Amino acid sequence: MTDQSEVTAPTGDAASEAGPTEWHSGIGAPVGVGPWLDERGAPLPDDPRYDPELLADGDRRNVVDAYRYWTREAIVADLDTRRHRLHVAIENWGHDANIGTVVRTANAFLAGGVHIVGRRRWNRRGAMVTDRYQHLYHHDDVAGLIAWAREHGLTVVAVDNTPGSVRLEETELPENCLLLFGQEGPGVTDEASSAAALTVSIAQFGSTRSINAGVAAGIVMHAWISRHADLGEAW
């Protein structure tokens, strides 16, 4: 049976490998803010969105200033009120290291969800802990992903520079969209390409045969954002 479950608490989960912890690299000046009383010099807020430990110790997480001192649950709840109809899926047959980058970019563009197809275990090092704030789904196979997309009214758009693909630059991406990316090297599988409503490619002019999968995902997600997002809501 195909597993279409949402992974809501990936930290420490067997589905993902350990990666960096926020910005705690020890390199350069500290990122974020210190304890509330040191930074604000004002009484502690009683808003339930705030985390008492962060108020006391400071907030060095990789979050925008608007979410400083908030609990993770409060941040996710607020993001959920604004998430886009854009979903992103990536095939994970060969344990692709680009998946973390895709998750981080999807979080930046407030995608509705990120779907991992194939192996449940994935390398989240490049995610920089943004997977904590992003809805993640796992599907055992492409058929399960396609079924989920149809159930939720999403048009599946594969991204690959294969014969028969159409230029992203000349294509109108649908608003209710699930972008499907293949792993580095082989690209989108034949099964996924056949199941997609269309396949788009990114215009290239140099000697390389392809663009890094994580970079390609960022380019196509931004193309969707440029057309369908309310840019007035951006940070």
VEXKE-843391 format. One record per residue: residue in three letters; x, y, z of N, C-alpha, C in turn. Coordinates in steps of 0.02 Angstrom, whole numbers, padded with zeros to 5 digits, always signed. Example, Ala and Ser with C-alpha at 12.3 -4.5 7.8 and 13.67 -1.06 7.14 Angstrom:
2
Ala+00660-00284+00390+00615-00225+00390+00660-00165+00390 Ser+00642-00112+00354+00684-00053+00357+00645+00002+00394 
//
This chain:
235
Met+00042-00060+00000+00000+00000+00000+00044+00062+00000 Thr+00027+00111-00040+00068+00171-00045+00059+00214+00016 Asp+00114+00235+00045+00113+00278+00104+00110+00351+00080 Gln+00055+00385+00096+00047+00455+00077+00044+00498+00140 Ser+00076+00475+00193+00071+00509+00257+00111+00573+00257 Glu+00087+00620+00298+00124+00682+00308+00172+00672+00365 Val+00233+00693+00355+00284+00691+00407+00284+00759+00441 Thr+00253+00764+00499+00244+00829+00531+00298+00846+00580 Ala+00338+00797+00600+00391+00810+00649+00455+00776+00626 Pro+00488+00803+00574+00545+00768+00545+00607+00767+00589 Thr+00612+00812+00637+00672+00815+00677+00680+00751+00718 Gly+00736+00717+00707+00748+00655+00742+00712+00595+00711 Asp+00674+00607+00660+00637+00553+00628+00683+00511+00585 Ala+00669+00447+00579+00712+00403+00540+00709+00420+00466 Ala+00661+00461+00447+00654+00477+00376+00706+00526+00351 Ser+00742+00557+00397+00791+00607+00376+00855+00602+00415 Glu+00909+00621+00383+00973+00620+00416+00988+00687+00449 Ala+01029+00685+00500+01045+00746+00536+01079+00796+00491 Gly+01063+00859+00502+01094+00914+00465+01114+00969+00513 Pro+01131+01027+00488+01151+01083+00531+01094+01103+00578 Thr+01112+01128+00636+01063+01152+00684+01057+01227+00678 Glu+01007+01250+00642+00996+01321+00631+01061+01355+00609 Trp+01080+01410+00643+01140+01447+00623+01197+01436+00672 His+01195+01384+00712+01246+01373+00762+01310+01345+00732 Ser+01343+01384+00690+01403+01360+00657+01466+01378+00695 Gly+01461+01428+00740+01520+01451+00776+01565+01495+00734 Ile+01544+01512+00674+01584+01554+00629+01550+01622+00623 Gly+01589+01676+00632+01562+01743+00624+01522+01766+00684 Ala+01491+01825+00676+01452+01854+00731+01388+01814+00742 Pro+01364+01813+00804+01302+01776+00818+01243+01804+00777 Val+01200+01759+00756+01141+01777+00717+01081+01777+00763 Gly+01033+01821+00750+00972+01822+00789+00974+01874+00844 Val+00939+01859+00898+00933+01906+00954+00947+01871+01019 Gly+00967+01911+01069+00980+01885+01135+00917+01882+01178 Pro+00925+01873+01243+00866+01871+01287+00823+01933+01280 Trp+00757+01925+01289+00709+01979+01279+00727+02040+01322 Leu+00743+02029+01386+00756+02085+01430+00819+02123+01410 Asp+00869+02088+01382+00930+02121+01359+00917+02160+01295 Glu+00876+02133+01252+00863+02163+01187+00811+02219+01190 Arg+00758+02208+01229+00701+02254+01229+00699+02298+01291 Gly+00724+02272+01347+00719+02311+01408+00647+02323+01430 Ala+00603+02280+01411+00531+02287+01425+00506+02224+01460 Pro+00449+02228+01492+00421+02168+01525+00412+02112+01476 Leu+00418+02051+01501+00408+01993+01458+00335+01991+01433 Pro+00325+01976+01369+00257+01972+01342+00221+01910+01368 Asp+00155+01914+01372+00116+01856+01393+00079+01824+01335 Asp+00098+01843+01274+00068+01814+01214+00086+01740+01211 Pro+00037+01695+01203+00051+01623+01203+00094+01600+01144 Arg+00102+01643+01093+00145+01623+01037+00219+01623+01056 Tyr+00237+01657+01109+00307+01662+01128+00330+01602+01169 Asp+00393+01583+01158+00423+01526+01193+00461+01552+01253 Pro+00443+01531+01314+00477+01557+01374+00553+01546+01374 Glu+00576+01490+01347+00648+01477+01345+00684+01524+01298 Leu+00653+01537+01240+00683+01584+01193+00684+01655+01221 Leu+00631+01674+01256+00630+01740+01287+00686+01748+01337 Ala+00700+01694+01373+00751+01697+01425+00822+01691+01397 Asp+00831+01650+01346+00898+01634+01322+00918+01667+01257 Gly+00869+01693+01220+00883+01722+01154+00861+01674+01099 Asp+00857+01701+01040+00832+01662+00983+00883+01666+00926 Arg+00919+01612+00915+00970+01610+00862+00948+01567+00804 Arg+00884+01556+00796+00859+01512+00743+00860+01546+00675 Asn+00856+01505+00623+00854+01530+00555+00782+01547+00537 Val+00756+01602+00567+00689+01626+00554+00691+01702+00543 Val+00641+01728+00507+00638+01800+00496+00622+01835+00563 Asp+00638+01899+00566+00630+01937+00628+00559+01936+00655 Ala+00510+01933+00609+00440+01933+00631+00423+01874+00675 Tyr+00462+01820+00671+00449+01760+00710+00497+01750+00768 Arg+00536+01800+00784+00583+01794+00840+00545+01781+00905 Tyr+00569+01733+00943+00544+01712+01007+00479+01670+01003 Trp+00451+01661+00943+00390+01621+00937+00406+01547+00944 Thr+00358+01508+00967+00366+01436+00968+00363+01410+00896 Arg+00390+01351+00885+00387+01321+00819+00315+01310+00797 Glu+00273+01287+00844+00203+01274+00828+00167+01338+00807 Ala+00183+01393+00840+00151+01457+00822+00173+01481+00754 Ile+00236+01470+00738+00261+01490+00672+00227+01449+00617 Val+00223+01384+00627+00191+01341+00576+00117+01360+00568 Ala+00083+01373+00623+00013+01392+00620+00003+01457+00581 Asp+00048+01504+00591+00043+01567+00555+00058+01558+00481 Leu+00109+01518+00465+00125+01504+00395+00066+01469+00361 Asp+00032+01426+00398-00024+01389+00369-00080+01434+00345 Thr-00085+01494+00372-00137+01540+00351-00121+01573+00284 Arg-00058+01564+00260-00037+01599+00200-00006+01554+00147 Arg-00004+01489+00158+00032+01445+00112+00002+01448+00042 His+00046+01439-00008+00024+01442-00077-00003+01375-00101 Arg-00036+01377-00159-00062+01317-00190-00007+01279-00228 Leu+00052+01302-00223+00110+01269-00254+00135+01213-00209 His+00141+01154-00238+00173+01098-00203+00234+01076-00244 Val+00282+01045-00211+00344+01024-00244+00357+00951-00226 Ala+00377+00912-00275+00394+00842-00264+00462+00827-00295 Ile+00499+00783-00262+00564+00763-00290+00572+00687-00279 Glu+00594+00654-00332+00606+00582-00329+00670+00568-00290 Asn+00668+00517-00249+00723+00502-00204+00743+00429-00210 Trp+00763+00409-00269+00782+00340-00280+00856+00329-00263 Gly+00897+00380-00270+00968+00372-00258+00995+00413-00201 His+00951+00432-00154+00972+00470-00094+01004+00536-00115 Asp+00969+00575-00154+00995+00637-00183+01008+00689-00129 Ala+01068+00717-00128+01086+00768-00078+01052+00834-00091 Asn+01020+00843-00150+00987+00906-00166+00920+00914-00131 Ile+00894+00862-00102+00827+00866-00073+00823+00919-00018 Gly+00874+00923+00023+00875+00974+00075+00870+01044+00047 Thr+00906+01056-00008+00902+01121-00041+00832+01135-00067 Val+00801+01085-00095+00732+01093-00121+00685+01111-00064 Val+00692+01078-00007+00649+01091+00050+00660+01163+00075 Arg+00722+01184+00080+00737+01252+00104+00707+01304+00057 Thr+00713+01294-00008+00686+01341-00056+00610+01341-00055 Ala+00580+01282-00048+00507+01277-00043+00482+01315+00018 Asn+00519+01311+00073+00500+01349+00132+00504+01424+00120 Ala+00557+01446+00085+00565+01517+00071+00508+01544+00029 Phe+00482+01503-00017+00427+01524-00060+00359+01503-00033 Leu+00357+01476+00028+00296+01457+00063+00253+01409+00022 Ala+00285+01356-00002+00249+01304-00038+00201+01269+00009 Gly+00146+01245-00019+00098+01210+00022+00125+01146+00052 Gly+00170+01112+00016+00199+01051+00042+00256+01028-00002 Val+00299+00986+00026+00354+00954-00011+00343+00879-00006 His+00347+00846-00063+00333+00774-00067+00397+00737-00086 Ile+00414+00688-00046+00472+00645-00059+00446+00580-00088 Val+00469+00562-00147+00444+00502-00182+00500+00450-00184 Gly+00486+00391-00158+00537+00338-00160+00562+00323-00090 Arg+00626+00328-00080+00655+00311-00015+00631+00360+00038 Arg+00610+00333+00095+00586+00376+00149+00643+00416+00180 Arg+00701+00385+00185+00758+00419+00216+00788+00468+00166 Trp+00800+00530+00187+00829+00580+00142+00878+00624+00180 Asn+00923+00654+00142+00976+00695+00171+00950+00766+00180 Arg+00940+00787+00242+00912+00853+00255+00965+00906+00272 Arg+01028+00890+00260+01080+00937+00278+01070+01005+00247 Gly+01052+01007+00183+01043+01071+00150+00980+01107+00169 Ala+00936+01075+00208+00873+01106+00227+00882+01160+00280 Met+00938+01157+00317+00952+01206+00370+00893+01212+00418 Val+00863+01156+00434+00810+01149+00484+00744+01180+00462 Thr+00739+01203+00399+00675+01230+00375+00622+01176+00370 Asp+00643+01112+00370+00594+01058+00369+00550+01059+00431 Arg+00571+01092+00484+00530+01097+00544+00467+01139+00532 Tyr+00470+01182+00483+00414+01228+00471+00376+01212+00406 Gln+00396+01159+00373+00368+01142+00308+00330+01076+00311 His+00271+01073+00282+00234+01010+00280+00268+00963+00230 Leu+00287+00904+00254+00322+00855+00213+00279+00792+00206 Tyr+00278+00765+00145+00239+00705+00131+00285+00652+00100 His+00269+00589+00113+00307+00535+00082+00260+00491+00041 His+00283+00473-00019+00247+00426-00062+00295+00371-00083 Asp+00274+00310-00078+00318+00254-00096+00336+00255-00171 Asp+00290+00280-00212+00301+00277-00284+00267+00336-00318 Val+00280+00342-00383+00252+00397-00422+00176+00392-00426 Ala+00150+00331-00431+00078+00321-00435+00043+00351-00374 Gly+00072+00342-00316+00043+00370-00255+00043+00445-00256 Leu+00098+00475-00280+00102+00548-00286+00049+00575-00333 Ile+00043+00544-00392-00005+00567-00442-00076+00563-00415 Ala-00091+00509-00380-00158+00501-00351-00171+00556-00300 Trp-00122+00572-00259-00129+00625-00209-00141+00692-00244 Ala-00104+00706-00296-00111+00769-00332-00181+00775-00362 Arg-00205+00722-00392-00272+00724-00422-00326+00734-00369 Glu-00317+00701-00313-00366+00708-00258-00370+00779-00233 His-00313+00815-00237-00311+00884-00211-00313+00937-00266 Gly-00331+00916-00326-00341+00964-00380-00279+00999-00405 Leu-00223+00965-00403-00159+00994-00425-00137+00966-00492 Thr-00116+01009-00537-00089+00988-00601-00015+00972-00592 Val+00006+00912-00613+00075+00891-00605+00116+00915-00664 Val+00169+00953-00649+00214+00979-00701+00284+00952-00687 Ala+00309+00910-00731+00377+00884-00724+00427+00936-00749 Val+00486+00936-00721+00538+00983-00741+00599+00943-00763 Asp+00613+00946-00829+00670+00908-00856+00683+00933-00927 Asn+00745+00932-00948+00762+00955-01016+00763+00896-01064 Thr+00706+00864-01072+00699+00806-01115+00663+00824-01179 Pro+00670+00783-01231+00633+00797-01293+00558+00801-01280 Gly+00525+00849-01309+00454+00858-01299+00436+00906-01244 Ser+00486+00928-01205+00472+00976-01152+00460+01045-01183 Val+00426+01088-01146+00413+01157-01168+00454+01205-01125 Arg+00473+01260-01154+00513+01308-01118+00475+01338-01059 Leu+00506+01337-01002+00477+01370-00943+00464+01443-00958 Glu+00510+01475-00993+00505+01546-01006+00447+01564-01053 Glu+00419+01514-01086+00364+01525-01133+00300+01490-01111 Thr+00299+01469-01048+00244+01428-01023+00210+01462-00964 Glu+00144+01456-00961+00106+01481-00904+00096+01423-00855 Leu+00131+01425-00799+00123+01372-00749+00054+01378-00717 Pro+00019+01323-00707-00047+01326-00675-00041+01348-00602 Glu-00092+01382-00578-00090+01404-00508-00093+01346-00460 Asn-00138+01299-00472-00143+01240-00430-00094+01188-00457 Cys-00034+01190-00432+00021+01157-00467+00063+01115-00420 Leu+00084+01056-00445+00134+01016-00410+00193+01008-00457 Leu+00249+01038-00439+00310+01033-00480+00348+00970-00461 Leu+00365+00930-00510+00397+00865-00498+00468+00866-00527 Phe+00516+00854-00483+00587+00854-00503+00616+00784-00494 Gly+00662+00768-00539+00698+00705-00534+00762+00714-00494 Gln+00797+00660-00481+00858+00664-00444+00916+00686-00489 Glu+00969+00707-00458+01027+00730-00496+01054+00674-00541 Gly+01066+00691-00603+01093+00642-00650+01040+00616-00697 Pro+01002+00565-00677+00953+00536-00723+00892+00579-00735 Gly+00878+00627-00691+00820+00670-00700+00755+00634-00683 Val+00700+00660-00709+00634+00632-00696+00628+00563-00728 Thr+00601+00515-00691+00593+00447-00718+00541+00447-00774 Asp+00543+00397-00817+00495+00391-00872+00424+00387-00845 Glu+00415+00351-00789+00349+00345-00760+00321+00412-00739 Ala+00363+00452-00707+00342+00518-00685+00328+00564-00744 Ser+00371+00562-00793+00362+00605-00852+00297+00588-00889 Ser+00282+00523-00894+00221+00502-00928+00158+00522-00890 Ala+00163+00524-00824+00104+00540-00783+00092+00615-00777 Ala+00142+00656-00792+00135+00729-00785+00093+00758-00841 Ala+00058+00812-00826+00017+00845-00876+00060+00878-00929 Leu+00118+00904-00909+00166+00931-00955+00235+00930-00923 Thr+00286+00938-00965+00355+00942-00942+00385+01007-00966 Val+00416+01043-00920+00448+01107-00938+00524+01101-00931 Ser+00559+01139-00971+00632+01141-00967+00654+01214-00958 Ile+00714+01222-00932+00743+01288-00920+00792+01304-00975 Ala+00786+01362-01005+00831+01381-01059+00903+01384-01034 Gln+00948+01352-01071+01020+01351-01055+01060+01371-01117 Phe+01119+01400-01105+01159+01426-01160+01232+01404-01157 Gly+01251+01368-01105+01321+01348-01098+01334+01277-01120 Ser+01390+01249-01096+01412+01183-01118+01382+01126-01077 Thr+01357+01140-01018+01332+01086-00975+01266+01059-01001 Arg+01255+00995-00989+01194+00962-01013+01134+00977-00968 Ser+01148+00994-00906+01091+01004-00860+01111+01052-00804 Ile+01060+01076-00769+01068+01119-00711+01060+01076-00648 Asn+01098+01092-00597+01091+01058-00533+01018+01056-00512 Ala+00996+00999-00486+00925+00989-00470+00899+01039-00419 Gly+00940+01055-00369+00919+01104-00320+00912+01174-00349 Val+00958+01192-00394+00954+01257-00428+00893+01260-00473 Ala+00882+01207-00512+00824+01204-00557+00759+01212-00519 Ala+00755+01180-00461+00694+01186-00420+00683+01258-00399 Gly+00735+01293-00380+00728+01363-00360+00705+01407-00418 Ile+00732+01394-00477+00714+01434-00536+00640+01426-00552 Val+00616+01364-00553+00547+01351-00573+00498+01374-00518 Met+00516+01364-00455+00473+01389-00402+00466+01465-00406 His+00521+01499-00420+00518+01572-00425+00476+01593-00485 Ala+00478+01555-00539+00436+01571-00596+00362+01568-00576 Trp+00344+01518-00535+00275+01513-00511+00259+01573-00466 Ile+00304+01589-00420+00294+01645-00374+00284+01710-00411 Ser+00324+01721-00463+00321+01783-00502+00252+01793-00534 Arg+00218+01737-00549+00154+01741-00583+00095+01739-00535 His+00099+01699-00482+00040+01684-00442+00040+01710-00371 Ala+00097+01729-00343+00100+01750-00273+00083+01825-00266 Asp+00057+01843-00208+00045+01912-00191+00111+01940-00163 Leu+00148+01976-00204+00214+01999-00184+00210+02051-00128 Gly+00151+02079-00117+00143+02126-00063+00148+02094+00006 Glu+00142+02027+00007+00146+01990+00071+00216+01965+00086 Ala+00263+01977+00040+00331+01953+00050+00366+01991+00106 Trp+00412+01957+00139+00450+01991+00192+00495+02044+00163 
//
